[in-house]
Amino acid sequence: MTANSLMESDRAHWIHPVASWRDHEERGPTILGSGKGSWLTDIEGRTLLDGFAGLWCVNIGYGQESVVEAAAEQMRLLPYATGYFHYGSEPAIQLAERAPGDLDHVYFSLGGSDAVDSAIRLIRYYYNVTGRPEKKHMIALHRGYHGSSTIGSGLTGLPAFHAHFDTPTPLQHHISCPYPYRSEAADDAAIIAASVAELKAKVAEIGQDKVAAFFTEPMVGSGGVIVPPKGWLTAMQQACRELDILFIVDEVITGFGRTGPLFACEHEGLTPDLLTVAKGLTSGYVPMGAVFLSDRIYRAIADNTPPGVAVGHGMTYSGHPVSAAVALEVLRLYEEGGLLANGQKSGAYLATKLPGLLDHPLVGDVRSLGLLAGVELVTDKQAKTRPAADLNLPGHLARIGYDNGLIFRAFGDGIVGFAPPLCITEDEIDIMIERFVKSLDDLLTIKEIRDAIG
Ligand SMILES: Cc1ncc(COP(=O)(O)O)c(C=O)c1O
């Protein structure tokens, strides 16, 4: 097919995720053709540095032949084996065995949204079979993201995922996200104390005996790459214990080396009651996600369901052998292949480069953890003014970045996200920063944006 006919077919038929359908009909798709390492080539032959690893998922980078081989070999041997009716396959079992720390039971999903949805269903089941059916309410963060399933979208704290979808449900609640750049609290300890107090107040308002769980990402991803102060996660876990509610950490973005260690929870040495993952588990080469359960939750469900009675939760592709074979090879590349170590090294290098961006008239804040970074653009540094929506700054910036050979995430409120593959080198990080600064400068050639700067 020619580029033009691909464009037309896409506009006519493909409903793209989280897109303005009308805008998409008008602009059509940006069509990518191939990738190698941290680089992509579009179908017009333009080379781009992928500063966002696809959708913060291609952590191993593109073109890893050993992963392609692992998938092909598994497809030849056994392309599908169900997990239903007590069947299994070797790669799925080997992968299940790799469950982290004390979270030694795993349910495999197809991605992050259904990992979160599985967690919600299993938590409901857990409280129902352990004699506390009134514990149904769940709390999460404003700006948090937990996918777009029918119920999970209500835990997500972003308005676009609620509007016209009838979420959050009356059983879903949100508290403020810890946001150092925009917080009025005096210091990190005060930010942490405010979150703990707000969680406790929310639980008291609902009634402690009615609250099931608190869901959080270790750092906010899709809500604007916001890094809470160190110790925040631990304090929230401690509060959940005191309140007798489950503590669920959603590591769909932060898992698999994105912030440095294999899991972001390791920064604080903690183990949640349930942990959700996806993306970096297979590095986006094939779909797969998972929800890990602590032994306590698993045993309570198992022992309170009579023998012979099925726990009615399942999906045809849960524990898919090809996805599992890919995940095993991806894990090998992170560990034995040195990608985790390279990500840590490059993440530390990126952290030294980010503060230089603050010299730019549009940059109000920079923050990062490993290879997950946020740059917050403002039109008035003193007042921390977000760019007015009618400037369409994110739209202009994404287009200009692309023209300069760089892909990043330009969020609607002027925050820019970076999450390059863990294989990125220091030289490539220099290119990423150079192209980003050039793109910011190019933004200032637009009169309305230049005029808006205070
Ligand atoms: C923290 C978090 N949870 C859940 C999801 C949903 O995952 P998926 O898009 O694979 O359904 C995402 C996706 O970005 C995410 O960032």
The ligand as an ORCA input file, in Angstrom:
! r2SCAN-3c Opt
* xyz 0 1
  C       0.066      3.066     35.804
  C      -0.748      2.490     34.687
  N      -1.676      1.578     34.966
  C      -2.416      1.000     33.996
  C      -2.235      1.335     32.678
  C      -3.076      0.694     31.607
  O      -2.299     -0.152     30.851
  P      -2.736     -0.567     29.352
  O      -2.676      0.660     28.529
  O      -1.740     -1.635     28.985
  O      -4.125     -1.125     29.445
  C      -1.250      2.269     32.340
  C      -1.009      2.633     30.932
  O      -0.286      3.565     30.623
  C      -0.502      2.876     33.365
  O       0.412      3.828     33.094
*
